[in-house]
Amino acid sequence: MSKYRRAAKIDANQPDIVKALRTIPGVSVEVNHDDILCGYKGQTFWFEIKEPETVSNVTGEVQPSKIKQSQYDLLENWEGHYRIVWKIDQILEDMGMEK
């Protein structure tokens, strides 16, 4: 069995983010890959989506206690694109798009 498994539950904001991304010409979205894979202009972007409530009011980043060890491992070791996000603007920024 792989070290990285399909997410057991999705965060409440994921369906809206996926729906919005799928309306953008040239963007493809695949779900259930802890959390989503996006394709755009020949590149693949891997995003873990967290709920906005997991973001610290002090740091503006996801609270460390809300990040799983496997996600820390990906952040440290994954050679491709991987980012933990909580809003679509972050995804568009990574793909070089403006909202």
ZIDASUL-V687117 format. One record per run of one state. SS is the DSSP state (H for helix, E for strand, C for the rest). FROM is the first residue (numbers start at 1). TO is the last residue. If there is no record, write none. Layout:
ss->SS from->FROM to->TO
ss->SS from->FROM to->TO
This chain:
ss->C from->1 to->13
ss->H from->14 to->21
ss->C from->22 to->26
ss->E from->27 to->31
ss->C from->32 to->35
ss->E from->36 to->40
ss->C from->41 to->42
ss->E from->43 to->49
ss->C from->50 to->51
ss->H from->52 to->54
ss->E from->55 to->55
ss->C from->56 to->61
ss->E from->62 to->62
ss->C from->63 to->63
ss->H from->64 to->66
ss->C from->67 to->68
ss->H from->69 to->77
ss->C from->78 to->81
ss->E from->82 to->85
ss->C from->86 to->87
ss->H from->88 to->94
ss->C from->95 to->99
